[in-house]
């Protein structure tokens, strides 16, 4: 699934997420080497015979998190897409592609003999049942615009426990908190706290450029607010992902000349190819003031802790330059 198909995420219904905590050894592995139980976003207690070593991840945020914890997945959905859109936690060549994120191959997954499958809430519920006939499945919350950073922490701790890396999970979150705190200090030191921004991605549909703003509650917005910036997008967004939808005319509501536009384009840059000659675009304040920043290729805006830190670092660098 590429960026256009993510519009469907607005319809995702998410459920509560939590974990069942048990003491872990200093290395983060199950001290007794015995069974591990986590309670996933469905409220289901998922029992594993031991901390999972062979993991299949059906979403890129989950794949990133598992890899960041020091466990290389045996299978990931759309590995080519992952390598294009997520650069912070590279996959080994050994990782098998098990199909599309919205339509993975059950046969390919089962053939890898995984200890656990980790997938995001909102995917086909029929798929969960099919997979659970063969392998335990853990369903993450994936997104929650009411508490996205806290939701991320819940998901990371749950995954970390499942793979026997609780200590590594705590460090991953601690490192993120440090990056956000350092970013906020840099923004304050430069005197640019409260800088208005809008973050978006986009795609061409015929000759029309569809634009998707990341509103308040999106993971990107939460990260930006943590470093002291202010989201200028006040249009309607969905309650799960914090994402809106507009066109270039809709951006005319952004009138503050201090506003910075950040955008994501790891593949085609439609903000350049589709809008450069558009007269409405040319009059927008962030265009006339040249306050437009393209995030580095491989910046995944729906990722795990390393992706969130990567986004925050780029925002801070741009507003403090």
Buried (B, 14 or more C-beta within 10 A) or exposed (E): BBBBEBBEBBEBEBBEBBBEEBEBEEEBBBEEEEEBEBBBBBEBEBEBEBBBEBBBBBBBBBBBBBBBBEBBBBBBBBBEBBBBBBBBBBBEEEBBBBBBBBEBBBEBBBEBEBBBBBBBBBBEEEBBEBBEEEBBBBBBBBBBBEBBBEBBBBBBBBBBBBBBBBBBBBBBBEBBBEBBEBBBEBBEEBEBBEBBBBBBBBBEEEEEBBBBBBBBBBBBBBBBBBBBBBBBBEBEBBBBBBBBBBEBEBBEEBEEEBBBBBBBBBEBBBBEEBBEEBEBBEEBBBBEEEBBBBBEEBBBBBBBBBBBBBBBBBBBEBBBE
